[in-house]
Structures are given as structure tokens and as C-alpha cells.
Amino acid sequence: MREKLFQMTQVDPGHMHTLCLGSSCVYWDGDDGWVLVGAPKAESKYSTSVQSPGAVFKCRVHTNPDRRCTELDMGRGNSRGTPCGKTCKEDRDDEWMGVSLARQPKAGGSVLACAHRWKNIYYETEYILPHGFCNIIPPNLQSNGRQLLPCYEDFRRQCLLGQEQLTKLDE
């Protein structure tokens, strides 16, 4: 098994130079084994208008005679400035998707793929907020994952708590 994992080195030549900075993890779904590889500086075939957003590739371990890896479609669209909340507008250029990967240590667990350089540009005339972004990839490795903006969501939660506390003080 270990030998097979290390033999999985052939990737689409257009993405070969992008694989060296990312992370990887081994993932099992029933009898299917996968190696997931993060390529944080890759051009994504699913986000062609975004500059080097990065990508995550899945490489089948057992039945892969051509030793090819395919990019995961994370369903994120193809535009800059997409709204992501009341005071959130995303900038995905050079976001480094795939710079970190983690998986739940259980059968049928999800995978977390993160882009540390994702930015909120809602206030771009004053501030660019480098909050980072993660995508929770479901066990079937399909594009219906859940988006996670931990810093933005935490900031929003703190603001709501702050407003709630101020309201209680005014009462």
C-alpha cells in the first residue's frame, strides 16, 4: 500500500509546479482510497477568472492505471467580489486554497481544505481584511461542501454579542 501512495506522482503537467507548497492527506471512503493534494498556487479550472486561487486534487490509490489526479470542484463560482455576508465581499485572488488540509479521523468523515490568504474586501477603500476561508468537503468528495469563514463569523458573533450587551445596558 505505502509503495502505491508514493508512486502516485504523475499529475497534469500544467499543475506540476504548483504542488510543492501544499499539504496532503490520505482519505478512505469504503474500499476507495484517495490521496488529496493541496496546490495553493494553482490556477483552477473551475475559477478561471480568479488569479491563482489554488486547488485541491484527488488521486485514486488503487484503480488509477494512468496515475492521474483530478481537481475537486468546490462549487465556489468564478467571480471576484461575491457577497459572503452583510459586511463581507470576497477576494479569492491568490487565496492559497489547499495550503492546509485536515480530515476527520473516522470512517465517512469530512475533509477541511483552507485558503489562508482569502480576503474580505467589503471595506476595500479603507481596509482589506485577510480573514482566511475554509471549505468542508463531504465524505463523497463532491462539490456540495459547506463554506466556513471562521474569522468573519467570529467577528460578526462578537459584534452581535456586543450589541446585545449594549442593549441590556440601555434597559
Secondary structure by P-SEA (a helix, b strand, c coil): caaaaaaccccccccccccccbbbbbbbcccbbbbbbbbcccccccccccccccbbbbbbccccccbbbbbbcccccccccccccccbbbbccccccccbbbbccccbbbbbbbbcccccccccccccccbbbbbbccccccccbbbbbaaaaaaaaaaaaaaaaaaaaac
